[in-house]
Amino acid sequence: MAGREDAKPPRVEGILLDYTHNGLFVIASLAIALMAGFAGLSLTRGASRMAPTMRKVVVTGSAIILGWGIWSMHFVAMLGLQLPVMFFYDPLITLISALIAILMTGAALLVVHFGQRTLRKRILAGVILGIGIPAMHYTGMSGMQICQPVYSAFGIIVALAASIGLSVMSFLISYGERRAKNILLGTLGFAVAVFAVHFIAMAGTGFVLVSGPTPTGPALSNELLAFGVALSVFVLSGAFLLTGATFAVEQAAEIEPTVPGPVSSDIQRIPYEANAKTHFINTSSVAAIRAEGHYTVLNAGDNKLFCPWSITEAENRIANEAFVRAHRSYLLNASHVTSFERKKDNGVCYFENTPSLGKVPVARSRLAEVREKLNM
């Protein structure tokens, strides 16, 4: 009879435990969400212009940073949870919660970095991330031992709605244009989403003591969890510093003032031949470059100019960020495009102010990159 009594499952006490949060851990959790959001969203800047293999590597790295940041933010906040009893975590469930965050974040990033980046895709990516954040939160909470969380249906609904809304907003902003302002605002949206979901969910959560035998399996203590979280934060901080330094350098290059006068670097000018002489034209004056065998033709206003560069050499040497490869035979200057038409499998860019050109076809494989250049 005694053996059967010991085999009974632990009994949940009905009295809710009082709990508070350590303010320093709350602030630290927000800082972690901000660092992870900035590092992850900055890392994928320009990824859509990379080769597919490299793009997959970058998206995977960003998913790990963002997903691990969600997990780290949650457990830093949980380290600040103060209950009148000791509690532990199940290691397997804790690991699963981290994997959920990484996988859901990766799925969201795949949606916006492969194929045409439409409004629907940005919303879908936000919804995926918005579901992933509370899924990670409640999975991680279910790993608590000694005391057990008790949720209210209203708290779950509000947390899920807030997560989806803020995550969609983050993707709409950060992937509307891939500029510095969008990434910074998107970072804020991501961090607020992760932070708000955790504490909205906690506001709808109570804790009850589980009476009975103490779990005999392996348990993840707060001390061991703190060590793991500290290591995670160290890695996230390194990623934040590296991406922050790259981001600052890119911004400095973008805002460097242009000094009027002769252009001294030939990557800012394109050579063309006329009347037995080699002349130069500023890249900003060229609307498009068309391949012509091993050479190219420059379209500038009413003029078609013969250039000795091949289309590949022109693409490699031109530093003007407005240029984008729209077709195997065309490089176009996005600043000269006056309208864009989406076809079934491709597109067309129109140049109403460039009589020598008229329009340029956009290959299906280049649609996403061209639309990004056009801020669509």
Protein Blocks (a to p, Z undefined) as FASTA:
>chain_A
ZZmmmmpccdddfbdcdddddfklmmmmmmmmmmmmmmmmmmmgoklmpcfklmmmmmmm
mmmmmmmmmmmmmmmmmmmpccfbdcdddfklmmmmmmmmmmmmmmmmmmmmgcjddfkl
mmmmmmmmmmmmmmmmmmmmmmpghiacdddfklmmmmmmmmmmmmmmmmmmmmmpccfk
lmmmmmmmmmmmmmmmmmmmmmmpccdddedjddfbdcddfklmmmmmmmmmmmmmmmmm
mmmmmmmmmmmmmmpccdedddfbfklpccddeehiacdddfklpmbdcdehjbccddeh
jbccddfbdfklmmmmpmbfkbccfbfkbccdfklpmbdcddfklccdddfklmknopac
ddfklmmmmmmmnoZZ
